Amino acid sequence: MRALPVLIAGTLLAVIMPGVAAAGTGRATGPAAARYVALGDSYTSGPLIPSQTGRPAGCLRSTHNYPSLVAGALGAVSFTDASCAGATTANMTQPQAVTPGVNPPQLNALSARTTLVTLGIGGNNVDFSGIVVNCAELSFTSPFGSPCKDYYTAGGTDRLARAVARTGPKVAAVLAEIHQRAPQARVLVVGYPDLLPSTGRGCWPLVPIAYGDVPYLRGIEIKLNAMLAARAAAGGATFVDTYADSIGHDFCQPPGVNWVEGLVPTSPAAPMHPNALGEQAMA
């Protein structure tokens, strides 16, 4: 896996800055070298993945999250990781209180000199991690049924699908503000990797999601990524699909294969979040 950053450099530069990689090095040269700002939530910051760095400490940024790997691979002339665990779209323009400290509005890190921006946001607007925990608790009431789906669709309205739809305009507003503050920047909207098995009923009780709720929650994440892709296309940004490549590396897979941890992590990472392999794959 140590060779992965070199591969990242060669492929990313071909997409982000065609023709500016130095032969045999995969690094940007001259005025085209990236001035990179990373924005996002905990799937960007990499909570509990060694080594944790930056201020405030409560943002739980890792030196091996995907922004850090991308910055190193690109040979960025400047790099600011403004991501913070728990961030929502509101925290792009408003401060975020964490324990300890306060993270400034993430868009404050942008400037007219910024040439590359990655944005990974939206999951906390929907509270997807919290939903999975809630669904895990409900699973013990009906492990072979769909208690989570029944809860979130009671009354005939799918509250999770509605939350995804309501997040769309907020993502669009963030993209518009990014373009205003960093008009020369290439903007990449980074989607969310596959959390649940792409087929089948999951792995209850190893990860306690009821059999009938696995396809329901899978569908919600697919809706979230589809919304992000649509908003990126409409908002002058490029969508980065991290879902397709992560199929087969969900939280039901054994250590070394899984890129996302379950409710009880088997490697240093937060529950229901990418581990170090997942952050490498996202990079």
C-alpha positions as CSV (number, residue, x, y, z in Angstrom):
1,M,0.0,0.0,0.0
2,R,3.0,2.4,0.3
3,A,3.0,2.8,-3.4
4,L,-0.5,4.1,-3.4
5,P,0.3,7.9,-3.0
6,V,2.5,7.7,-6.1
7,L,-0.4,6.2,-8.1
8,I,-2.7,8.8,-6.7
9,A,-0.4,11.6,-7.9
10,G,-0.2,10.3,-11.4
11,T,-3.9,9.8,-11.9
12,L,-5.2,12.9,-10.0
13,L,-2.9,15.3,-11.8
14,A,-4.1,13.9,-15.1
15,V,-7.6,14.9,-14.1
16,I,-7.1,18.0,-12.1
17,M,-4.2,19.7,-13.9
18,P,-3.6,18.0,-17.3
19,G,0.0,18.4,-18.6
20,V,1.6,19.8,-15.5
21,A,3.1,16.6,-13.9
22,A,6.8,16.4,-14.0
23,A,7.9,13.3,-15.9
24,G,8.6,10.4,-13.6
25,T,7.6,12.2,-10.5
26,G,3.8,12.7,-10.7
27,R,4.2,16.1,-9.0
28,A,2.9,19.4,-10.1
29,T,5.5,22.0,-11.3
30,G,5.5,25.8,-11.8
31,P,2.5,28.1,-11.4
32,A,0.0,25.2,-11.8
33,A,1.1,23.6,-8.5
34,A,-2.0,23.2,-6.3
35,R,-3.0,25.6,-3.6
36,Y,-5.4,23.2,-1.9
37,V,-8.2,23.6,0.7
38,A,-10.1,20.7,2.0
39,L,-13.6,21.2,3.4
40,G,-15.9,18.7,5.0
41,D,-17.1,16.5,7.9
42,S,-15.7,13.5,9.7
43,Y,-15.5,11.4,6.6
44,T,-13.0,14.0,5.4
45,S,-11.2,14.6,8.7
46,G,-10.6,11.0,9.6
47,P,-11.4,10.8,13.3
48,L,-9.2,8.5,15.4
49,I,-7.0,7.5,12.4
50,P,-3.4,7.9,13.5
51,S,-2.0,10.5,13.8
52,Q,-4.5,13.1,14.9
53,T,-3.4,16.7,14.2
54,G,-4.4,20.3,13.9
55,R,-6.5,22.7,15.9
56,P,-9.0,22.6,17.4
57,A,-8.3,19.0,18.5
58,G,-12.0,18.3,18.6
59,C,-12.2,18.4,14.8
60,L,-10.4,15.0,14.8
61,R,-8.3,15.5,11.7
62,S,-5.8,12.8,10.7
63,T,-2.5,13.1,9.0
64,H,-3.7,10.1,6.9
65,N,-7.1,11.4,5.8
66,Y,-7.7,11.7,2.1
67,P,-6.9,15.5,1.9
68,S,-3.5,14.9,3.5
69,L,-2.8,12.1,1.1
70,V,-3.9,14.1,-1.9
71,A,-1.9,17.2,-0.9
72,G,1.2,15.1,-0.5
73,A,0.6,13.3,-3.8
74,L,0.1,16.6,-5.7
75,G,3.0,18.3,-4.1
76,A,0.7,21.1,-3.1
77,V,2.5,24.4,-2.6
78,S,-0.1,25.2,0.1
79,F,-2.6,23.0,1.9
80,T,-5.2,23.8,4.5
81,D,-7.4,21.1,6.0
82,A,-10.4,23.0,7.4
83,S,-12.6,19.8,7.8
84,C,-14.1,19.0,11.1
85,A,-16.0,16.1,12.6
86,G,-19.7,16.8,13.0
87,A,-19.7,19.6,10.4
88,T,-22.9,20.4,8.4
89,T,-23.4,22.7,5.5
90,A,-24.1,25.5,8.1
91,N,-20.5,25.2,9.3
92,M,-19.1,26.2,6.0
93,T,-20.1,29.8,6.8
94,Q,-20.6,29.6,10.6
95,P,-18.3,28.6,13.4
96,Q,-18.6,25.1,14.8
97,A,-18.2,24.4,18.5
98,V,-16.3,21.2,19.3
99,T,-14.7,19.8,22.5
100,P,-12.4,21.4,23.0
101,G,-12.4,24.7,21.0
102,V,-14.2,26.3,18.1
103,N,-13.5,25.6,14.4
104,P,-13.9,28.8,12.3
105,P,-16.2,28.9,9.3
106,Q,-14.6,26.5,6.9
107,L,-15.0,28.7,3.9
108,N,-12.7,31.3,5.7
109,A,-9.8,29.1,4.5
110,L,-10.5,30.0,0.9
111,S,-8.9,32.9,-1.1
112,A,-8.6,34.1,-4.6
113,R,-5.3,32.2,-4.8
114,T,-6.9,28.8,-4.1
115,T,-6.7,26.5,-7.1
116,L,-8.2,23.3,-5.7
117,V,-11.1,22.6,-3.3
118,T,-12.5,19.3,-2.1
119,L,-15.9,19.3,-0.4
120,G,-17.3,16.3,1.6
121,I,-20.5,17.4,3.3
122,G,-24.2,16.5,3.6
123,G,-24.1,13.3,5.7
124,N,-24.5,15.2,9.0
125,N,-27.4,17.2,7.6
126,V,-29.2,13.9,7.3
127,D,-27.5,12.5,10.5
128,F,-26.7,9.3,8.7
129,S,-24.3,8.0,11.3
130,G,-26.9,8.7,14.0
131,I,-29.5,7.0,12.0
132,V,-27.4,3.8,11.7
133,V,-27.0,3.8,15.5
134,N,-30.7,4.2,16.0
135,C,-31.4,1.5,13.4
136,A,-29.0,-0.8,15.2
137,E,-30.9,-0.4,18.5
138,L,-34.2,-1.0,16.7
139,S,-32.9,-4.1,15.1
140,F,-33.1,-6.0,18.4
141,T,-36.9,-5.6,18.3
142,S,-37.2,-7.4,15.0
143,P,-33.9,-8.6,13.5
144,F,-35.5,-10.3,10.5
145,G,-37.9,-7.5,9.8
146,S,-37.5,-3.8,8.9
147,P,-38.1,-1.8,12.2
148,C,-35.9,1.1,11.1
149,K,-37.7,1.5,7.8
150,D,-41.0,1.3,9.6
151,Y,-39.9,4.0,12.0
152,Y,-38.7,6.5,9.4
153,T,-41.6,5.9,7.0
154,A,-44.4,5.9,9.5
155,G,-47.3,8.0,8.4
156,G,-46.5,7.6,4.7
157,T,-43.6,10.0,4.4
158,D,-40.0,8.8,4.2
159,R,-38.3,11.2,6.5
160,L,-34.8,10.3,5.5
161,A,-35.4,10.7,1.8
162,R,-37.0,14.1,2.6
163,A,-33.9,15.1,4.6
164,V,-31.7,14.2,1.7
165,A,-33.8,16.3,-0.6
166,R,-33.8,19.3,1.8
167,T,-30.0,19.1,2.0
168,G,-29.7,19.6,-1.8
169,P,-30.3,23.4,-1.8
170,K,-27.9,23.9,1.1
171,V,-25.1,22.1,-0.8
172,A,-25.9,24.2,-3.8
173,A,-25.5,27.4,-1.7
174,V,-22.1,26.2,-0.4
175,L,-20.9,25.6,-3.9
176,A,-21.9,29.0,-5.0
177,E,-20.1,30.6,-2.1
178,I,-17.0,28.5,-2.8
179,H,-16.9,29.8,-6.4
180,Q,-17.3,33.4,-5.2
181,R,-14.5,33.2,-2.7
182,A,-12.1,31.1,-4.9
183,P,-13.1,31.9,-8.5
184,Q,-10.0,30.2,-10.0
185,A,-10.4,26.9,-8.1
186,R,-11.3,23.5,-9.4
187,V,-14.0,22.2,-7.0
188,L,-14.5,18.5,-6.3
189,V,-17.5,17.2,-4.4
190,V,-16.5,14.0,-2.7
191,G,-19.3,11.4,-2.2
192,Y,-19.6,8.9,0.6
193,P,-18.2,5.4,0.4
194,D,-20.4,2.2,0.6
195,L,-21.3,1.6,4.3
196,L,-23.5,-1.5,3.9
197,P,-23.2,-4.6,1.8
198,S,-24.3,-3.9,-1.8
199,T,-26.4,-7.0,-1.9
200,G,-28.0,-9.3,0.7
201,R,-29.2,-8.8,4.2
202,G,-26.1,-7.6,6.0
203,C,-24.3,-9.2,9.0
204,W,-26.6,-9.1,12.0
205,P,-25.7,-9.4,14.8
206,L,-22.1,-8.6,14.0
207,V,-23.3,-5.2,12.8
208,P,-26.9,-5.1,14.2
209,I,-28.9,-3.8,11.2
210,A,-32.1,-5.8,10.7
211,Y,-32.3,-7.8,7.5
212,G,-35.1,-5.7,6.0
213,D,-33.4,-2.4,6.9
214,V,-30.1,-3.1,5.0
215,P,-31.6,-2.4,1.5
216,Y,-33.5,0.6,2.9
217,L,-30.5,2.3,4.4
218,R,-28.4,1.4,1.3
219,G,-31.0,3.2,-0.8
220,I,-30.8,6.3,1.4
221,E,-27.1,6.5,1.0
222,I,-27.4,6.0,-2.8
223,K,-30.0,8.9,-2.8
224,L,-27.5,11.1,-0.8
225,N,-24.7,10.4,-3.3
226,A,-27.0,11.0,-6.2
227,M,-28.1,14.3,-4.8
228,L,-24.5,15.4,-4.3
229,A,-23.7,14.4,-7.9
230,A,-26.6,16.4,-9.2
231,R,-25.7,19.4,-7.2
232,A,-22.1,19.2,-8.3
233,A,-23.1,19.0,-11.9
234,A,-25.4,22.0,-11.6
235,G,-23.0,24.0,-9.4
236,G,-19.9,24.0,-11.6
237,A,-18.1,21.2,-9.7
238,T,-16.9,17.7,-10.4
239,F,-18.4,14.8,-8.4
240,V,-16.0,12.2,-7.1
241,D,-17.7,8.8,-6.7
242,T,-16.2,7.0,-3.8
243,Y,-19.1,4.6,-3.5
244,A,-18.6,2.3,-6.6
245,D,-15.0,1.4,-5.8
246,S,-15.8,0.7,-2.1
247,I,-18.4,-2.0,-2.9
248,G,-17.2,-5.1,-1.2
249,H,-15.3,-3.1,1.5
250,D,-18.3,-2.3,3.7
251,F,-18.5,-2.6,7.5
252,C,-19.5,-6.3,7.3
253,Q,-16.2,-7.3,5.8
254,P,-13.3,-8.7,7.8
255,P,-10.3,-6.5,9.0
256,G,-8.0,-5.7,6.1
257,V,-10.9,-5.9,3.6
258,N,-13.3,-3.4,5.2
259,W,-12.7,0.3,4.4
260,V,-15.5,1.3,6.8
261,E,-15.6,0.3,10.5
262,G,-18.7,-1.1,12.2
263,L,-20.2,-0.2,15.5
264,V,-17.2,-1.8,17.2
265,P,-14.1,-0.8,15.2
266,T,-11.4,-3.4,14.6
267,S,-8.8,-0.7,13.6
268,P,-8.0,2.8,14.8
269,A,-11.0,4.8,13.4
270,A,-14.4,6.0,14.6
271,P,-17.4,3.7,14.5
272,M,-19.3,3.8,11.2
273,H,-16.5,5.8,9.5
274,P,-13.7,5.1,7.0
275,N,-10.5,3.6,8.4
276,A,-7.0,4.3,7.1
277,L,-7.6,1.9,4.1
278,G,-10.8,3.8,3.4
279,E,-9.2,7.2,3.4
280,Q,-6.5,5.9,1.1
281,A,-9.2,4.6,-1.3
282,M,-11.1,7.9,-1.2
283,A,-7.8,9.7,-2.0
